[in-house]
């Protein structure tokens, strides 16, 4: 999964949901904005130069764009694509509000349970 085995173990133990929650908290703490890119965004299959999608790209393949013939380092190409997509999302205003605003939707406050009263008809006919 990751080159750093200790980090990989910590992430897999905590789970990515907890990691995202901690990241949201840290962004809020330091006054930063967290932008979450869609899970299915094809960051590793898009050319960061010409933005053409290479749908036939497999994991062991070398990344050479069939359109502009540029060779890419897979991770660097994905990083640039994620960065550009994050800027696009931020410009549209769809980012997670992690700089002072509410991160999760507010829930309505819980209401105290109302005690049920017994019916007068059943309690007065005991004789």
C-alpha positions in Angstrom: 0.0 0.0 0.0 2.6 2.6 1.1 6.4 2.6 1.2 6.4 3.5 4.9 5.0 0.3 6.6 4.4 2.1 9.9 2.3 4.8 8.3 0.5 2.2 6.2 -0.4 0.2 9.3 -1.5 3.3 11.1 -3.7 4.4 8.2 -5.2 0.9 7.8 -5.8 0.6 11.5 -7.6 3.9 11.8 -9.4 3.7 8.5 -9.6 6.4 5.9 -12.8 7.8 7.4 -11.0 8.5 10.7 -8.1 9.9 8.7 -10.4 12.3 6.8 -12.0 13.3 10.1 -8.6 14.1 11.6 -7.6 16.0 8.5 -10.8 18.1 8.6 -10.1 18.9 12.3 -6.5 19.9 11.5 -7.6 22.1 8.7 -10.1 23.8 10.9 -7.5 24.2 13.7 -5.0 25.9 11.3 -7.6 27.9 9.4 -7.1 26.0 6.1 -9.7 24.8 3.6 -10.0 21.1 2.8 -11.1 20.3 -0.7 -12.2 16.7 -1.2 -11.9 15.3 -4.8 -14.4 12.6 -5.9 -13.2 9.1 -5.3 -13.8 8.1 -8.9 -11.9 11.1 -10.4 -9.5 9.6 -13.0 -6.4 11.4 -11.6 -3.9 8.8 -12.8 -5.5 8.4 -16.3 -5.7 12.1 -17.3 -2.7 13.7 -19.0 -1.8 16.8 -17.0 -0.6 18.5 -20.1 -3.4 18.0 -22.7 -6.1 16.7 -20.3 -6.9 13.7 -22.5 -8.0 10.5 -20.7 -6.1 7.3 -21.4 -8.8 4.8 -20.6 -6.6 1.8 -21.6 -3.9 2.6 -19.1 -3.2 -0.4 -16.8 -1.2 -0.3 -13.6 2.1 -1.9 -14.9 2.1 0.3 -18.1 4.4 3.3 -18.5 2.4 6.5 -18.7 2.9 7.9 -22.2 0.0 10.1 -23.5 -1.3 8.9 -26.8 -2.4 12.4 -27.7 0.5 14.7 -26.9 3.2 11.9 -26.6 4.4 13.2 -23.2 5.9 10.7 -20.7 4.7 11.1 -17.2 5.7 9.9 -13.7 2.4 8.3 -12.6 2.3 9.8 -9.1 3.4 13.3 -10.2 0.9 13.3 -13.0 -1.9 12.2 -10.5 -0.7 14.8 -8.0 -1.0 17.6 -10.6 -4.4 16.4 -11.7 -5.7 16.3 -8.1 -4.3 19.7 -7.4 -6.0 21.2 -10.5 -9.3 19.5 -9.8 -9.1 20.8 -6.2 -8.6 24.3 -7.5 -11.6 23.9 -9.8 -13.8 22.6 -7.0 -12.6 25.5 -4.8 -13.5 28.0 -7.5 -17.0 26.5 -7.8 -17.5 26.9 -4.0 -18.1 23.2 -3.3 -15.2 22.7 -0.8 -15.6 21.4 2.7 -15.9 24.4 5.1 -12.9 23.7 7.4 -11.9 27.3 8.2 -14.3 28.2 11.0 -17.6 27.1 9.5 -19.5 24.0 10.3 -17.9 20.9 8.8 -20.9 18.6 9.2 -24.5 19.6 8.9 -26.0 20.6 12.2 -28.5 18.3 13.7 -31.7 19.4 15.4 -31.4 19.4 19.2 -32.8 16.4 20.9 -36.2 16.9 22.5 -37.0 15.6 25.9 -39.5 12.7 25.8 -43.0 13.6 26.7 -44.6 11.5 29.4 -47.8 9.7 28.2 -50.8 10.4 30.4 -53.2 7.6 31.2 -56.7 7.9 29.8 -59.4 9.0 32.4 -61.9 6.6 31.0 -59.9 3.5 31.8 -58.7 4.6 35.3 -62.2 5.7 36.6 -64.0 2.4 35.7 -62.2 0.2 38.2 -65.4 -0.7 40.2 
